[in-house]
Amino acid sequence: MEAKQDKKISVDSTISLKGLVKAIFNDTIHIQIGGKIITLPTSELQLEK
């Protein structure tokens, strides 16, 4: 029998993904993770100090 796993995702949680920054344009960053390239607007990034 398989154990039941709780699969909750909380809002405003921090997720860290390692990827390669492929390009940076005026207000977007293109990051390759695996075989996919995702685009992130810089306005949504929170830089840690």
C-alpha positions in Angstrom: 0.0 0.0 0.0 1.2 3.5 -0.8 1.5 6.1 1.8 -0.8 9.1 1.2 1.3 12.2 0.5 0.1 15.8 1.1 0.5 17.8 -2.0 -0.2 21.3 -0.9 1.4 24.3 -2.6 1.5 27.5 -0.6 1.0 30.9 -2.3 4.0 33.3 -2.1 6.4 30.4 -1.5 10.0 30.6 -2.7 11.1 28.2 -5.4 14.7 28.0 -6.5 15.5 26.7 -10.0 19.0 26.4 -11.4 19.1 27.4 -15.1 21.2 29.1 -17.6 20.4 32.8 -18.4 20.3 32.8 -22.2 19.4 36.4 -22.9 18.5 39.6 -21.1 16.3 42.1 -23.0 15.0 45.5 -21.7 12.6 44.1 -19.1 12.7 40.3 -19.6 15.1 37.6 -18.8 15.2 34.3 -20.8 16.3 31.3 -18.7 16.9 27.8 -20.0 15.9 25.0 -17.6 16.4 21.6 -19.1 15.1 21.7 -22.7 12.7 24.6 -22.1 13.3 28.4 -22.2 11.1 30.4 -19.9 10.7 34.2 -19.9 10.6 36.2 -16.7 9.7 39.9 -16.5 12.3 41.6 -14.3 9.4 43.4 -12.4 8.5 40.0 -10.9 12.0 39.2 -9.6 12.8 39.8 -6.0 16.6 40.1 -5.6 18.0 38.8 -2.3 20.8 40.8 -0.6 
